Each structure stands twice: as structure tokens, then as C-alpha cells.
Amino acid sequence: MNLKINMMKIGVIGSGKIGGNLGRHWATAGHEVLFSSRQPEELGSLVKEAGENAKAVSVTEAFEAKADAYLLAVPFKAIDNISEVFAGEYANSIIIDATNPYPERDGEMAQEVRDANYNASEYTAMKFSTARTAKAFNTIPAEHLRDRAFGGQDKLAIPFAVQDLESKNLTQKLIEDIGFDAVYVGNLSESKMMDPEEKVYGTEVSKNELLEIVNNKQTA
Ligand SMILES: NC(=O)c1ccc[n+]([C@@H]2O[C@H](COP(=O)([O-])OP(=O)(O)OC[C@H]3O[C@@H](n4cnc5c(N)ncnc54)[C@H](OP(=O)(O)O)[C@@H]3O)[C@@H](O)[C@H]2O)c1
């Protein structure tokens, strides 16, 4: 990897429970974090809490900043609109997709993705027309993300899936930099096990335990 990977610029798309917590941790770890919102002026307290490495920007400004990676942490239904606006110009961006399709929140399109013969991460990759989509942080409840980062001896494992080596190294580093263990599940086509109600979803386990689940030696 190039030198940049030591200190990355990360665009957070959707600075709610998942994006807010992750962005704060990454800022603590020394990364530059651009929290984005449709109302960036409302992110003052989050930015203050995250400290000097963080700032609030609009979604457009986040993409224009050409971050090293983008965290996608919006309701699943928002993927259609965000990709429509930004996928063309920023198609080669690394997108770490933390979203999940929930029909009760996201409507019919989420049910269609749940019923489709592709998984949720492949939907995001298709929409953003990028082979550099990673899936991570979608399986962990927001409160564990908030409370169990920088875990010392008692680390939680975070599963991730990617398409290419650069995204793999980068995603793994962003998981480990905030004190979780990273467990590689495979490429996006193998990430079905990370989708809601599948065997890796919602697990609260160590690296060895997660590896056993991923390798089918036990079910969650
Ligand atoms: N909560 C969990 O425990 C959890 C765990 C794992 C994965 N996830 C998944 O992670 C994603 C985010 O969940 P969350 O709990 O963080 O949700 P959240 O707290 O509601 O935050 C989502 C953020 O997305 C932004 N947003 C909403 N609609 C948007 C749109 N059309 N365009 C751009 N931005 C939009 C909102 O920001 P503004 O209004 O400021 O623009 C909001 O702050 C979801 O897909 C969820 O299923 C959640």
C-alpha cells in the first residue's frame, strides 16, 4: 500500500448512529474525517466530540474532497438517489458499505434486494458502478460499535468482504485501527452470510469464534 494509508481521508456518508460512531473512532485513531449530512450545520456536537481531525460537510463536498474511502451509512433506500447523483463522477471511489436492506424502513426496493439472486453488497456495487465496494460494519449493532472499539484484550471481530486487494488492505486497516479484529469473509459474492438474518449478522464474537462461523464449523 502507499504511504497515504497511514493517515486516510474518510468521507462519512450518513453521520447517524453507525457513521457518527465510526467517524469519531477514526478521528481518534488519527484519520481525517469528513462527516457529511444533508444538513451539515446540524453536526456541530458530533464534530466537537470527534475533535480536531473531523469536520462537517455536505454530501457533495464529501465526494468533491476525493477521500481515500467513503463509508456508506445511510438507510438502504437512499443508495438509489446517492448513487444516481455521484456514481458517474466518483465511480472509482472505495466505498465501505455498512447498509442493510430493511423493508419496514426502506420499502419495496429492500424486499426486492432481499429476494434477489444477488446480495445487498452487490446491489451497492452495481449502483455505484464500482468494483471497489467493500462490505463491513453492517453486522455490528451501533451500541457495540460505540462501546467496544479500542477493545484491548477483549476484541470483537468485524467481518468484511471486498472485490480487490487495495480495498481489502484499506478496509482491514480501518477495522483494526479502531481496535477491532478483522475477519475476511471473501469477495462480495460471498458476503450473503453478512446480510440480515444470515449467520454472521449480529454476531458478538472474537476473531477465532467468527472464523469458525465463517468457515461453517458452527452456526451463530
Ligand atoms: N443502527 C444499527 O445498529 C445498524 C447496525 C449495522 C448497520 N446499520 C445500517 O447502517 C445504515 C445507517 O444506519 P444508522 O442506524 O446509522 O441510521 P441513522 O442513525 O438513521 O443515520 C442515517 C443517516 O443517513 C442520512 N440520510 C438519511 N437519508 C438520506 C438520504 N436520502 N440521502 C443522504 N443521507 C441520508 C441521515 O443524515 P442527514 O439527515 O443528516 O442527512 C442520517 O443521519 C442503515 O442502512 C442501517 O441498516 C445500522
The ligand as an SDF file (V2000), in Angstrom:
LIG
                    3D

 48 52  0  0  0  0  0  0  0  0999 V2000
  -28.1840    1.1010   13.8300 N   0  0  0  0  0  0  0  0  0  0  0  0
  -27.5970   -0.0600   13.7840 C   0  0  0  0  0  0  0  0  0  0  0  0
  -27.4520   -0.7660   14.8130 O   0  0  0  0  0  0  0  0  0  0  0  0
  -27.0240   -0.5600   12.4650 C   0  0  0  0  0  0  0  0  0  0  0  0
  -26.0950   -1.6060   12.5090 C   0  0  0  0  0  0  0  0  0  0  0  0
  -25.4880   -2.0150   11.3250 C   0  0  0  0  0  0  0  0  0  0  0  0
  -25.8540   -1.4280   10.1200 C   0  0  0  0  0  0  0  0  0  0  0  0
  -26.8090   -0.4520   10.1100 N   0  0  0  0  0  0  0  0  0  0  0  0
  -27.1800    0.1110    8.7960 C   0  0  0  0  0  0  0  0  0  0  0  0
  -26.4160    1.3050    8.6270 O   0  0  0  0  0  0  0  0  0  0  0  0
  -27.1910    2.2760    7.9160 C   0  0  0  0  0  0  0  0  0  0  0  0
  -27.3020    3.5270    8.7840 C   0  0  0  0  0  0  0  0  0  0  0  0
  -27.9580    3.1650    9.9800 O   0  0  0  0  0  0  0  0  0  0  0  0
  -27.9930    4.1480   11.2250 P   0  0  0  0  0  0  0  0  0  0  0  0
  -28.5710    3.3630   12.3440 O   0  0  0  0  0  0  0  0  0  0  0  0
  -26.6860    4.8130   11.3800 O   0  0  0  0  0  0  0  0  0  0  0  0
  -29.0900    5.1980   10.7220 O   0  0  0  0  0  0  0  0  0  0  0  0
  -29.3290    6.6970   11.2130 P   0  0  0  0  0  0  0  0  0  0  0  0
  -28.8550    6.8690   12.6030 O   0  0  0  0  0  0  0  0  0  0  0  0
  -30.7430    6.9980   10.8830 O   0  0  0  0  0  0  0  0  0  0  0  0
  -28.3660    7.5420   10.2660 O   0  0  0  0  0  0  0  0  0  0  0  0
  -28.5350    7.5340    8.8740 C   0  0  0  0  0  0  0  0  0  0  0  0
  -28.0820    8.8530    8.3230 C   0  0  0  0  0  0  0  0  0  0  0  0
  -28.2930    8.8190    6.9170 O   0  0  0  0  0  0  0  0  0  0  0  0
  -28.6130   10.1180    6.4610 C   0  0  0  0  0  0  0  0  0  0  0  0
  -29.6290   10.0130    5.4090 N   0  0  0  0  0  0  0  0  0  0  0  0
  -30.8700    9.5740    5.5120 C   0  0  0  0  0  0  0  0  0  0  0  0
  -31.4940    9.5990    4.3040 N   0  0  0  0  0  0  0  0  0  0  0  0
  -30.5890   10.0950    3.4480 C   0  0  0  0  0  0  0  0  0  0  0  0
  -30.6190   10.3970    2.0750 C   0  0  0  0  0  0  0  0  0  0  0  0
  -31.7270   10.1730    1.3340 N   0  0  0  0  0  0  0  0  0  0  0  0
  -29.5010   10.9030    1.4950 N   0  0  0  0  0  0  0  0  0  0  0  0
  -28.4010   11.1290    2.2360 C   0  0  0  0  0  0  0  0  0  0  0  0
  -28.3180   10.8670    3.5530 N   0  0  0  0  0  0  0  0  0  0  0  0
  -29.4050   10.3670    4.1380 C   0  0  0  0  0  0  0  0  0  0  0  0
  -29.1520   10.9030    7.6500 C   0  0  0  0  0  0  0  0  0  0  0  0
  -28.3740   12.0620    7.7350 O   0  0  0  0  0  0  0  0  0  0  0  0
  -28.9480   13.5350    7.4390 P   0  0  0  0  0  0  0  0  0  0  0  0
  -30.4110   13.5350    7.7450 O   0  0  0  0  0  0  0  0  0  0  0  0
  -28.1360   14.3260    8.3980 O   0  0  0  0  0  0  0  0  0  0  0  0
  -28.6180   13.8190    6.0320 O   0  0  0  0  0  0  0  0  0  0  0  0
  -28.8600   10.0260    8.8590 C   0  0  0  0  0  0  0  0  0  0  0  0
  -28.0780   10.6660    9.8370 O   0  0  0  0  0  0  0  0  0  0  0  0
  -28.5420    1.6210    7.6150 C   0  0  0  0  0  0  0  0  0  0  0  0
  -28.5450    1.0930    6.3180 O   0  0  0  0  0  0  0  0  0  0  0  0
  -28.6330    0.5170    8.6760 C   0  0  0  0  0  0  0  0  0  0  0  0
  -29.4540   -0.5680    8.2740 O   0  0  0  0  0  0  0  0  0  0  0  0
  -27.3930    0.0200   11.2600 C   0  0  0  0  0  0  0  0  0  0  0  0
  1  2  1  0
  2  3  2  0
  2  4  1  0
  4  5  1  0
  4 48  2  0
  5  6  2  0
  6  7  1  0
  7  8  2  0
  8  9  1  0
  8 48  1  0
  9 10  1  0
  9 46  1  0
 10 11  1  0
 11 12  1  0
 11 44  1  0
 12 13  1  0
 13 14  1  0
 14 15  2  0
 14 16  1  0
 14 17  1  0
 17 18  1  0
 18 19  2  0
 18 20  1  0
 18 21  1  0
 21 22  1  0
 22 23  1  0
 23 24  1  0
 23 42  1  0
 24 25  1  0
 25 26  1  0
 25 36  1  0
 26 27  1  0
 26 35  1  0
 27 28  2  0
 28 29  1  0
 29 30  1  0
 29 35  2  0
 30 31  1  0
 30 32  2  0
 32 33  1  0
 33 34  2  0
 34 35  1  0
 36 37  1  0
 36 42  1  0
 37 38  1  0
 38 39  2  0
 38 40  1  0
 38 41  1  0
 42 43  1  0
 44 45  1  0
 44 46  1  0
 46 47  1  0
M  CHG  2   8   1  16  -1
M  END
$$$$
